Amino acid sequence: MLKQASCGFGSLALSAMMGQDSLARSNPLAPKETSITPRAKRVIFIFMQGGPSHVDSYDYKPRLVRDDGKKIQFKGVRFKSFGKVSDRELMKPLWGFKQYGECGQWVSELFPETAQHVDELCMIHGMQTEGVAHGPATLFLHTGATNLVRPSVGSWINYGLGSANRNLPGFVTVSPTPAKGGPRNYGNAFLPTIYQGTPLGEAGLPSSQARISHLANREISGEEHQRQFDFLQGINREQLKQAQHDDAIEAAIESYELAYRMQCNAPEILDMGGESKETLSMYGIDQKHTEDFGRQCLMARRLAEADVRYIQVNYADHSATPRWDQHSNMPKHMDHARATDKPVAGLLADLKQRGLLEDTLVWWGGEFGRTPYSQGKNGRDHNPRGFTVWLAGGGVKKGFAYGETDDIGHYAVRDKVHMHDLHATILHLLGLHHEQLTYKYAGRDFRLTDVAGNVVHEIFA
């Protein structure tokens, strides 16, 4: 019987393959070809909400130590002080710096664990951005616009590349904050709804509770669940046929299909019970002050391992005051550094030992930096004119520093990198041309970098 039916088995395989091709063509999350050879397959963005001080962490300025307390003139950038020149006192870093690694990069006492991986990092010291308050600057970081509803970086990447794992979302944000832009920071705006980010948990809640709600239904059998699902999707498809085209219905159909597949895959990805004690310790999950963010970073590694395209890890709060926002209490920076330093270092080490760092781009940074002058007794104000972010893996140079601020760390003065440039560069590393990744809306072609942005080829390995 098997001999006589052998050709029949071949046709069954062929029809299954053709069915998969047809599904891929109709699935908006199917993987897509890129116009540029990609250096990275995915991104992990570690968002330090509130603006960590670059002059206290990664941008060493000896003049601040030498001229501590000296008054010099600064031109204001915020609100009532905008454009006005006034005398302000320089304030030295509150923590000592020393050089690390073969590259000799300066890192302060805030980040001794991350400093052990400095030979993997690509520092960008000449960053500039738009927006002087947290809300606009955070929106600009995530969407390329300060006050308009625009798609987020992850949504653009999801739209441009599709998902590499058809059983999981292409864009996940871990413990996002509802403040300073809230859902707009992972929203799709005018892109089809299917490209929006999937939140896991919420800032202010323990990351151990970062789960996908209603992932399993234990009240009914699998067969009954299948019948209900098929019936519901049949109704949705009939509505779509009558509407001819409706983005909301199409997104609902795709999201239900994805959710159904996720029930078999997501629980395993989100369950850290199988991780070794050594791995948990590497991320600081065995210590009280690092446990929460350590879980977020370990979750990011597990999602990266499952080929989620864009993963955002948020060190954020649910309140209106961002965590790194120390206008009058810079010593508080140490509390935030202690909570995040070991988990971030653990993530870098874990990605490297698993061979994931080569094709995973890790991006660390906040929405802006902080001023070299004091605010109050020992605080610092917002500084969008010059600050530091770092990248690792994903095709960037190792142990490399690009750009420079002036001798007090206030202005970017050499090899400046605007946030539009950073967005263009990240897209390029993923194989996407930022000028070609467009979406027509309201009669105009929009893109993440608007009408600006230059790829920083100098940082590529």
Protein Blocks (a to p, Z undefined) as FASTA:
>chain_A
ZZmmmmmmmmmmmmmmmmmmmmmmmmmkbccddfbdcfbfbdcddddehiaafklmmmcc
fklmmmgoiacddddfehjlgoiacdddddddfbdcddedjkopacdfklmmlmmmmmmp
ccdfkbccehjbfklmmmmmmnopakbccddfklmmmmmnopabfkbcfbdcehiafeeh
ijmlmcgkjacfklpccdehjehiafklmccehkbcckbcfklmmmmmmmmmmmmmmmmm
mnopafklmmmmmmmmmmmmmmmmmmmmmpmklpcfklmmmnopmpfklmmmmmmmmmmm
mmmmnopabacdddddfbfbdfklcfklmklmmmmmmmmmmmmmmmmmmmmmnopmmmcc
cddddfbdcdfbdehjlpccddfkbccdddeejhiaehiaedjddfkopaccbhpacfkl
mmmmmmmmnopafklmccdeehiacdfklpgcjddfklpZZ
